[in-house]
Each structure stands twice: as C-alpha cells, then as structure tokens.
Amino acid sequence: MDKSLYDAFSIVFEEDLLDEIAQIGVLRNIPSGEIILGAEDFVTSIPLLIEGAIKISRLDDDGDELLLYFLERGDTCALTLNCCLNRSKSEIKAVAEKDTVLVMIPVEKMEEWIINYKSWRSFIFQSYNTRLKEMLDSIDSIAFLKMDKRLLQYLRDKAKVNQNEILEITHQEIAYDLHTSRVVISRLLKNLEKEGRIALRRNSLEVFDL
C-alpha cells in the first residue's frame, strides 16, 4: 500500500489499524469527473479518501442534482457508511471533483473495527457528526439564503476543495449543483463580477472573495 495512506491517516488511526487497512484495502485512482458511486448502487466498500476531493449530491425523481457536501483528504462518507450498516442501496451520487486516490475497505470490516479499534469508532462517529452538520448547513442555505449568497458560498467551497481560485466549470454545471437554471446563474455571476468578487472567463472563473 502506498505510504500516502499513512500520511493521510496516521494522526487518525493507530498503527495496528493502519497496517490492517494496508493489508486488505484496495487502492483506487479515480480521474476527475468520474462517477464513483451512483444512486441505487449497492455499497460494497467503505471509501477512505487519501488524496483529491469528492462531490456528494442528492438526486430527485427527475434526475436533477442538489449538492450536499464535499469530501477531502482524510474523510469518508457518512451516507455510504449508513448504507453499509443497513445493507441498502445508495441514495447519493459521488463524483471525483479532481483526480482522487481512495482506499476501499470491505463493508464487513466496519462493525468488526468498531469493536476492536477505539480510533475507528471515534472516526466513524466524528464522520457522522461532520456530515450531519454539513447537510444541516445545506438545508439552512436553501431555506434561508438568497441564491446570490448560496452561489458565492458554493464558489468558495469549491475553490477550497480544489485548492485553486480558478475553477474550470460552466454556468450549466453550477446550475445543476445548486438546483436552479443556467439563466439565473449567469445573471448572478455577472453581478458578482461587477462587485469584484469573481472574474469570468470562457468555461472558467476566478474567485477573489475567499
């Protein structure tokens, strides 16, 4: 197993657990834009994110997406863990936000490690807590923030997880993530540019207001 596993999780897991992950985990290199998990897929492995970033979205009955949160280095997905415990199909879509490296753990190890490793228990509970807070933030954003505020927060979050102020993204892709129309997004982006918060380019933009 690549030493990057130890670099990413050495402050999270004890050495014995890291060694076990290295022995049974399957390393996957995911190119940017690839679907890692689709809605209705059965979850067979627990992902641990070593490098990169993953976008987690919820799909409605019409196939439209709503961004829930991003995963970064050292994270796992609480909604995936929930599917593992219940042996149920996925209710989310996971897409590589940029080139990503994962180590996949067989689902049967989840409960075994909860019993055997204190650090794994803490990691699982903290992951649930973090993701729940992020989903509540998303709900608050939809319920209480105007679309221009939601858009600016989305651009800030996306720049953060990509570690790059320049985002290669179209107006339509932003509209999908925020569950609105391209026309609305284009208008709001122009307003943000006039305010000096962003600069628009062809199929990309730069975020100044971080």
C-alpha positions as CSV (number, residue, x, y, z in Angstrom):
1,M,0.0,0.0,0.0
2,D,1.2,3.5,-0.9
3,K,2.8,5.4,2.1
4,S,0.2,8.1,1.3
5,L,-2.3,6.1,3.4
6,Y,-0.1,6.5,6.4
7,D,0.5,10.2,5.6
8,A,-3.3,10.9,5.4
9,F,-4.5,8.8,8.4
10,S,-1.5,8.5,10.8
11,I,-3.0,11.1,13.1
12,V,-6.4,9.4,13.0
13,F,-5.8,5.7,13.3
14,E,-3.4,3.6,15.5
15,E,-0.6,1.8,13.7
16,D,-2.2,-1.7,14.0
17,L,-5.3,-0.5,12.3
18,L,-3.3,1.3,9.6
19,D,-1.4,-1.9,9.0
20,E,-4.6,-3.9,8.6
21,I,-6.1,-1.3,6.2
22,A,-2.9,-1.5,4.2
23,Q,-3.2,-5.3,4.0
24,I,-6.9,-5.6,3.0
25,G,-7.7,-2.2,1.4
26,V,-7.9,-1.8,-2.4
27,L,-6.2,1.3,-3.8
28,R,-8.2,3.1,-6.5
29,N,-7.1,6.0,-8.6
30,I,-10.2,8.0,-9.8
31,P,-9.8,10.6,-12.6
32,S,-11.6,13.9,-12.2
33,G,-15.2,13.8,-13.3
34,E,-15.6,10.0,-12.9
35,I,-18.7,8.7,-11.0
36,I,-17.5,6.8,-8.0
37,L,-21.0,5.8,-6.7
38,G,-24.4,6.3,-8.3
39,A,-27.8,6.5,-6.8
40,E,-29.3,3.0,-6.5
41,D,-25.9,1.3,-6.5
42,F,-25.2,-1.2,-3.8
43,V,-22.4,-0.2,-1.5
44,T,-19.8,-2.9,-1.1
45,S,-16.8,-1.0,0.2
46,I,-16.1,1.9,2.6
47,P,-14.1,4.7,1.0
48,L,-11.2,6.4,2.7
49,L,-10.0,9.5,0.9
50,I,-6.2,9.7,0.6
51,E,-5.9,12.5,-2.0
52,G,-8.2,14.7,-4.0
53,A,-11.8,15.6,-3.4
54,I,-15.3,14.1,-4.0
55,K,-18.6,15.9,-4.6
56,I,-21.6,14.3,-2.9
57,S,-25.0,15.1,-4.4
58,R,-28.6,14.0,-3.9
59,L,-30.8,13.3,-6.9
60,D,-34.6,13.9,-7.1
61,D,-37.1,11.8,-9.1
62,D,-36.3,13.7,-12.2
63,G,-32.6,13.1,-12.0
64,D,-31.8,16.7,-11.0
65,E,-28.9,17.1,-8.5
66,L,-28.5,19.0,-5.3
67,L,-25.0,19.4,-3.8
68,L,-24.8,18.2,-0.2
69,Y,-21.1,18.5,0.6
70,F,-17.5,17.8,-0.5
71,L,-15.2,15.2,0.9
72,E,-11.5,15.9,1.3
73,R,-8.3,14.2,2.3
74,G,-8.7,12.1,5.4
75,D,-12.6,11.9,5.1
76,T,-15.1,9.2,4.5
77,C,-18.8,9.4,3.5
78,A,-21.3,9.0,6.4
79,L,-24.1,8.3,3.9
80,T,-22.1,5.5,2.5
81,L,-21.5,4.1,6.0
82,N,-25.2,4.2,6.6
83,C,-25.8,2.1,3.5
84,C,-23.2,-0.3,4.7
85,L,-24.9,-0.8,8.1
86,N,-28.4,-1.2,6.6
87,R,-27.2,-3.2,3.5
88,S,-29.2,-0.8,1.4
89,K,-28.8,0.9,-2.0
90,S,-27.1,4.3,-2.3
91,E,-29.2,7.4,-2.1
92,I,-26.4,9.7,-3.2
93,K,-24.1,10.3,-6.2
94,A,-20.4,10.6,-5.6
95,V,-18.2,12.2,-8.3
96,A,-14.5,12.9,-8.3
97,E,-14.1,16.6,-8.0
98,K,-10.5,16.3,-9.1
99,D,-8.1,13.4,-9.6
100,T,-8.6,11.3,-6.4
101,V,-7.0,8.4,-4.6
102,L,-9.2,6.1,-2.4
103,V,-8.6,3.1,-0.4
104,M,-11.7,0.8,-0.4
105,I,-12.4,-1.3,2.7
106,P,-14.8,-4.3,2.7
107,V,-18.1,-3.4,4.4
108,E,-17.8,-6.4,6.8
109,K,-14.8,-4.7,8.4
110,M,-16.8,-1.7,9.6
111,E,-18.6,-3.3,12.6
112,E,-15.6,-5.5,13.4
113,W,-13.3,-2.5,13.7
114,I,-15.9,-0.5,15.7
115,I,-15.5,-3.3,18.4
116,N,-11.7,-3.7,18.0
117,Y,-10.3,-0.2,17.5
118,K,-11.2,2.9,19.5
119,S,-9.8,5.2,16.8
120,W,-12.1,3.7,14.2
121,R,-15.1,4.2,16.5
122,S,-14.1,7.8,17.0
123,F,-13.5,8.3,13.3
124,I,-17.0,6.9,12.4
125,F,-18.8,8.9,15.0
126,Q,-17.0,12.1,14.0
127,S,-17.7,11.5,10.3
128,Y,-21.4,11.2,11.1
129,N,-21.3,14.4,13.1
130,T,-19.4,16.4,10.5
131,R,-21.5,15.3,7.6
132,L,-24.7,15.9,9.5
133,K,-23.6,19.4,10.3
134,E,-22.8,20.0,6.6
135,M,-26.2,18.7,5.5
136,L,-27.9,21.0,8.0
137,D,-25.8,23.9,6.6
138,S,-27.0,22.9,3.1
139,I,-30.6,22.9,4.3
140,D,-30.2,26.3,6.0
141,S,-28.6,27.6,2.9
142,I,-31.6,26.5,0.7
143,A,-34.2,27.7,3.3
144,F,-32.7,31.0,4.4
145,L,-30.0,32.3,2.0
146,K,-30.8,34.1,-1.2
147,M,-29.4,32.4,-4.3
148,D,-26.6,35.0,-4.7
149,K,-25.3,34.2,-1.2
150,R,-25.6,30.4,-1.9
151,L,-23.7,30.8,-5.2
152,L,-20.8,32.7,-3.5
153,Q,-20.6,30.2,-0.7
154,Y,-20.6,27.4,-3.3
155,L,-17.8,29.0,-5.3
156,R,-15.7,29.5,-2.1
157,D,-16.2,25.9,-1.0
158,K,-15.3,24.6,-4.5
159,A,-12.2,26.7,-4.6
160,K,-11.2,25.4,-1.2
161,V,-11.5,21.7,-2.0
162,N,-9.8,22.2,-5.3
163,Q,-7.1,24.3,-3.7
164,N,-7.3,26.6,-6.7
165,E,-9.0,30.0,-7.1
166,I,-9.5,29.3,-10.8
167,L,-12.5,27.0,-11.3
168,E,-12.9,25.2,-14.7
169,I,-16.7,25.0,-14.7
170,T,-19.6,26.0,-16.9
171,H,-22.7,28.0,-15.8
172,Q,-24.8,25.0,-16.5
173,E,-22.7,22.8,-14.2
174,I,-23.1,25.3,-11.4
175,A,-26.9,25.4,-12.1
176,Y,-27.1,21.6,-11.7
177,D,-25.3,21.7,-8.4
178,L,-27.4,24.4,-7.0
179,H,-30.7,23.1,-8.5
180,T,-31.6,26.2,-10.4
181,S,-31.5,27.4,-14.0
182,R,-28.4,28.4,-16.1
183,V,-30.0,31.8,-16.8
184,V,-30.2,32.6,-13.1
185,I,-26.6,31.5,-12.5
186,S,-25.3,33.5,-15.5
187,R,-27.1,36.7,-14.2
188,L,-25.8,36.2,-10.7
189,L,-22.2,35.5,-11.8
190,K,-22.2,38.8,-13.8
191,N,-23.4,40.6,-10.7
192,L,-20.6,39.0,-8.6
193,E,-18.1,40.1,-11.3
194,K,-19.3,43.7,-11.2
195,E,-18.8,43.6,-7.4
196,G,-15.2,42.4,-7.9
197,R,-15.8,39.1,-6.2
198,I,-15.0,36.9,-9.3
199,A,-13.6,37.2,-12.8
200,L,-15.5,35.4,-15.6
201,R,-13.6,33.5,-18.4
202,R,-14.6,31.1,-21.1
203,N,-15.7,27.9,-19.2
204,S,-13.9,29.0,-16.1
205,L,-13.9,31.7,-13.4
206,E,-11.6,33.0,-10.8
207,V,-12.7,33.6,-7.2
208,F,-11.3,36.6,-5.5
209,D,-13.6,36.7,-2.4
210,L,-12.4,33.7,-0.4
